[in-house]
Amino acid sequence: MLHLTLYSRPGCHLCDDMKAAVTEVAETVPLQVQEIDISTDADLERRYGLEIPVLLVEGKKAAKYRVSVEDLRRILIGRT
């Protein structure tokens, strides 16, 4: 099972779009997804504030701003 971390904040439509793509892929690919609200942590806000949403796969940055279902599937190929 792959571990994905999604850095986001409330009210971010791009975050909602990326979360929807991750949720759709998770229907067919075994994923453990952790969503982290950067607005609750000043360090995370400094690190990711201008790039959100940011998606990490197994701790490595895989996407920022946008990712389609197809692109996410391509990213995950070979890591399962």
Secondary structure, DSSP 8 states (H G I E B T S, - for coil): -EEEEEEE-TT-HHHHHHHHHHHHHHTTS-EEEEEEEGGG-HHHHHHHTTT-SEEEETTEEEEES---HHHHHHHHTTT-
